[in-house]
Amino acid sequence: IIDTKGLNFISISGSTGTNVLTNTSIVNQYMILNTDSVPVHETPASGGRVVATLPKGSVVHFSQKGNNSVGNLWYQLGTGKGRYDDVSGYIYGNYVSTMPTSGAYKIQADMQQNVVLRSSPSTTATALTSLGPNAEFTVSSVSGEWANATYNGKTGWLHIGYARYIGSISHTHTYGSWTTTKAATCTATGTE
């Protein structure tokens, strides 16, 4: 809110100057939350009212990012399809990480319906199987809002917005008298 002289920002939470984003840029991508119990604030201010708390590893859609008036980076939740598409607010930048494009994921525990694994990245593609809450699956690549995933021996596509990242994948191979373990490296670059 700007006062009548246009000289100051007045925060809804009571702290001066922290309720708007400046230097914003469009993000339009899915990212993961990297710490436990991430608060979603009504305004981009740490003193702002918390409207929701999301679990570590949650995949969420952000529409933009920017700095509040004290220079802290905040991300604004977008309206992408996913488990948290009904939550609006801001998440502090230190709690956000680039989403790994491969690794182990699971369906959010509080999902009210199953997530469909499809033959191609489209809601009209043939359904191969469905995954219920807490179902674990592996992801080999991500394209926009769709993940190429394998679940119970079936490989297809599912919407990544209903998932939670749980870690890299380890493969163990035994050859005669020795065993090797190789962990998958999870890195991601680019935008949706």
C-alpha positions, 0 to 999 in steps of 0.5 A: 500500500502506498501512503497518500504522499507516495513516499513509503510502502506500508506493509500489511504485516506492519513492517515498513517496506516489505510487502511488494517485489521489485526487480521481478522476473518471470520464472514460470517453472517448477522447483523444489523446497529444500528444507522442512516445513517451508512457510508460505507467506501472504506477503514477501516478508518474513514477518508476514502472515503464514498462510500454509506450510509445505513439506521438504521436497515438494514440487511447486510452480512459481510464476515470478521472483524478485526482491522485497524492499530490504533486498531479500529474494522471494518467489511467488507461487504460480497457478500451475497444475499441481498439488498446491495450485490452490495456495497463493503467496510467497516463499523465501528464496533460500528455501527454493532449489532447482528441481532435479531432472532425475532421481527418486520422487513420490506422490504427495501423501495428502493427495485425495486422488490417484495420479495417472501415468500416461503414454505421452505428456498429455492429459488425453494420452492413454493411461498406463497405470495410476499412483496413489498417495506415497507411491514412489517412482523414478524420474529420468527426465523432466519436460515442462510440467511433465516427468518421464517416470517409471513405476512398477516396471511401467514407463510413461509420463506424469504431471510433476506438480503432484510429486515430492523429491526424495533423493538420488537413486543408488544402483548396486551391482554385484560381480562375483566377489565384489560389489559396486554402488553408484549414486545418480547425480541430480542436476537441472538447468534451464526453465520450463 
